[in-house]
Amino acid sequence: MKKAFFSIFSVAAVMIAALTINSCTKQESNEQALNPANEQYQMTAEDKAVLNSILQFKDKITYIKEHPGFKNGELLEADSAVWLLEALFNATYGFSDEHYTKTKIDTTTFSIEVDENGYISLDDIYAKYNDIVNIVTVFHNNSGFENKGYILLDLKSVETDNGQMEIQLRSVTGDKNGNWEPFGEDDDWYYGYHEGDCEMIGTEDAADKIQLALMDTRPIYYPPPGYRYIYTDEEDVPLFGYEYSDESGELFIFLIEHENGIFENYETCLEQDEMNYYYNQEKTLIYDFLPAEMNKPNNWTFRECTLLGLNESHPNTGNPTIHHNNSLTYALRWLVPIGTIDPPIDL
């Protein structure tokens, strides 16, 4: 629903110049700049349209805040209101381009009044924005991370009933601590259910470790001097594991399927080479294959992922499988000048 608002900006028309994404090893810093020094930057028409929409909305919210009791009376189309709430929050509080090794996802739902024509009053939107800040602040503070940073807010309208629009809220907080190294000797892990490595019971598994590695080597986009990036239109890509494979037919995501549902120990334990293999396959899927396969613009940017090692029936065949269920989050990245919108602030 909320994505409809953005169509007016003609995303496909002009996109931000492609930025080189480099793989990272123990010898190469994953924080290398992704903008060549000699590249000339300028805001696209879409950058400016997104920025202007957010700034106009921010000005209205600020005016209501500074004038208690003032009733604006303005109405906004419901989908546009949801988009603006998410975009302003992420531009205000999101530190999405910093380096994170772990993430914590919190979800909740809330409702907001919608009139018979599908519009929401700006006064109600202002009140709801404050509610969102309070809700997400609690999630953020209770993340359990010592060195935490806020990554993204994702809002999706679910349904409207009796004049109330239900909105699903997903909040992602990141942990800046961590010192990832490539999977080495004795890095053999049980595929899922947090059952530890292949030698002893623990609280992590192969899916956890691969997720940690993917987040720890997530490219950081450095804007040119005088600019910053903001992100809108978060999009989740859920994958069971069977959906994509390379030219040789090898799956990008760990998945083993047996009709009898019996899996041998050597299959449930991912040894060092397998850990590295699926980590690299996931990176290829995230940064190369999915954007091309889904025909996404160059500013469609990987934000975070959640991998779960599960024993489930195959959606197509019904056979038992062990696999790494993927939830991959992307968003559109926009270049805006510093000073036109305030830098993000800690919650």
Residue pairs with C-beta under 8 A, 6 or more apart in sequence:
1 78
1 79
1 82
1 156
1 157
2 79
2 82
2 83
2 86
2 155
2 156
2 157
2 233
3 83
3 233
4 79
5 77
5 79
5 80
5 82
5 83
6 83
6 232
6 233
8 49
9 45
9 46
9 49
9 50
10 46
11 46
11 297
11 332
12 297
13 45
13 46
14 44
14 45
14 46
15 44
15 46
15 297
15 298
15 299
16 44
16 47
16 297
16 298
16 299
16 333
16 334
16 335
17 39
17 41
17 298
18 298
19 34
19 35
19 221
19 298
20 34
20 36
21 34
21 219
21 287
22 28
22 32
22 34
22 219
23 217
23 280
23 283
24 30
24 32
24 217
25 182
26 181
26 182
30 99
30 216
30 217
30 218
30 219
30 220
31 99
31 220
32 219
33 222
34 219
34 220
34 221
34 222
35 41
35 221
35 222
35 223
35 224
39 224
41 223
41 224
41 227
41 335
43 51
43 335
43 336
43 337
44 335
46 334
47 334
47 335
47 336
50 87
50 230
50 232
50 334
50 336
51 230
51 334
51 336
51 340
51 341
53 84
53 87
54 84
54 87
54 88
54 91
54 230
54 341
55 340
55 341
57 84
57 87
57 88
58 88
58 341
60 72
60 74
60 122
60 126
61 88
61 125
61 126
61 129
63 70
63 72
64 70
64 72
64 122
64 123
64 126
65 126
71 123
72 121
72 122
72 123
72 126
73 121
73 122
73 123
74 121
74 122
75 115
75 119
75 120
75 121
75 122
76 84
76 119
76 120
76 121
76 122
76 125
77 118
77 119
77 120
78 114
78 118
78 119
78 120
78 157
78 160
78 165
79 157
81 112
81 120
81 125
82 155
82 156
82 157
82 167
83 232
83 233
84 125
85 125
85 128
85 129
85 132
85 155
86 153
86 154
86 155
86 232
86 234
87 230
87 232
88 129
89 129
89 132
89 133
89 136
89 153
90 96
90 152
90 153
90 230
90 231
90 232
91 230
91 231
91 341
91 344
92 342
92 344
92 345
93 133
93 136
93 150
93 153
93 344
93 345
93 346
93 347
94 150
94 151
94 152
94 153
94 230
94 231
94 344
95 149
95 150
95 151
95 344
96 151
96 152
96 229
96 231
96 303
96 331
97 220
97 221
97 222
97 229
98 149
98 174
98 176
98 220
99 176
99 216
99 218
99 220
100 149
100 151
100 174
100 175
100 176
100 215
100 216
100 218
100 304
101 174
101 175
101 176
101 177
101 178
101 180
101 212
101 215
101 216
102 145
102 174
102 175
102 177
102 178
102 212
102 215
103 151
103 172
103 173
103 174
103 175
103 215
103 304
103 305
103 306
104 139
104 143
104 144
104 145
104 172
104 173
104 174
104 175
105 170
105 171
105 172
105 306
106 139
106 170
106 171
106 173
107 168
107 169
107 170
107 171
108 135
108 169
109 158
109 166
109 167
109 168
109 169
110 128
110 131
110 132
110 135
110 166
110 167
110 169
111 164
111 165
111 166
111 167
112 120
112 124
112 125
112 128
112 164
112 165
112 167
113 120
113 121
113 124
113 163
113 164
113 165
114 120
114 160
114 163
114 164
114 165
115 121
115 163
116 163
118 160
120 165
132 153
132 169
133 347
135 169
135 171
136 150
136 153
136 169
136 171
136 347
137 347
139 171
139 173
140 148
140 150
140 171
140 173
140 347
141 347
143 173
143 175
145 173
145 174
145 175
145 176
145 177
146 175
146 177
147 175
147 176
147 177
148 173
148 174
148 175
148 176
149 173
149 174
149 176
150 172
150 173
150 174
150 344
150 346
150 347
151 172
151 173
151 174
151 303
151 304
152 171
152 172
152 231
152 234
152 303
152 304
152 329
152 331
153 169
153 170
153 171
153 172
153 234
154 169
154 170
154 171
154 172
154 234
154 236
154 329
155 167
155 168
155 169
155 170
156 167
156 168
156 170
157 165
157 166
157 167
157 168
158 166
158 167
158 168
159 165
159 166
160 166
172 303
172 304
172 329
174 215
174 304
178 212
178 216
180 212
180 213
180 216
180 217
182 276
183 209
183 213
183 272
183 275
183 276
183 279
184 272
185 272
186 197
186 199
186 272
187 197
187 209
187 272
187 275
188 197
188 198
188 199
188 269
188 270
188 271
188 272
188 275
189 196
189 197
189 198
189 204
189 205
189 206
189 209
189 269
189 270
189 275
190 196
190 197
190 198
190 205
190 206
190 268
190 269
190 270
190 309
191 205
191 206
191 207
191 254
191 268
191 269
191 270
191 309
191 322
191 324
192 205
192 206
192 207
192 308
192 309
192 310
192 311
192 322
192 324
193 205
193 309
193 310
193 311
194 202
194 203
194 204
194 205
194 208
195 201
195 202
195 205
196 202
196 203
196 204
196 205
198 269
198 271
205 309
206 254
206 270
206 275
206 278
206 309
206 324
207 254
207 307
207 308
207 309
207 324
207 325
208 307
208 309
209 275
210 275
210 278
210 279
210 282
210 307
210 324
211 305
211 306
211 307
213 279
214 279
214 282
214 283
214 286
214 305
214 307
215 304
215 305
217 283
218 302
218 304
219 287
219 302
221 229
221 301
221 333
223 229
223 335
226 337
226 338
227 335
227 336
227 337
227 338
228 335
228 336
228 338
228 343
229 333
229 334
229 335
229 336
230 333
230 334
230 336
230 341
231 301
231 303
231 331
231 332
231 333
231 334
232 331
232 332
232 334
233 331
233 332
234 303
234 329
234 330
234 331
235 300
235 329
235 330
235 331
236 327
236 328
236 329
237 290
237 294
237 326
237 327
237 328
237 329
237 330
238 325
238 326
238 327
238 328
239 253
239 325
239 326
239 327
239 328
240 253
240 255
240 312
240 314
240 315
240 323
240 325
240 326
241 251
241 253
241 254
241 255
241 321
241 323
241 324
241 325
241 326
242 251
242 255
242 314
242 315
242 316
242 323
244 251
244 252
244 253
244 285
244 289
244 290
244 293
245 251
245 252
246 252
246 281
246 284
246 289
250 281
251 281
252 281
252 282
252 284
252 285
252 289
253 278
253 281
253 282
253 285
253 323
253 324
253 326
254 270
254 274
254 278
254 309
254 322
254 323
254 324
255 321
255 322
255 323
255 324
256 263
256 267
256 321
256 322
256 323
257 314
257 317
257 319
257 320
257 321
258 319
258 320
258 321
259 319
259 320
260 320
261 319
261 320
263 322
267 322
268 322
270 278
278 324
282 305
282 307
282 326
286 302
286 305
286 328
287 302
290 296
290 328
291 300
296 330
297 332
299 332
299 333
299 334
300 330
300 331
300 332
300 333
301 330
301 331
301 332
301 333
302 328
302 329
302 330
303 329
303 330
303 331
304 329
305 326
305 327
305 328
305 329
306 326
306 327
307 324
307 325
307 326
307 327
308 324
308 325
309 322
309 323
309 324
309 325
310 322
310 323
310 324
310 325
311 320
311 321
311 322
312 320
312 321
312 323
312 325
313 319
313 320
313 321
314 320
314 321
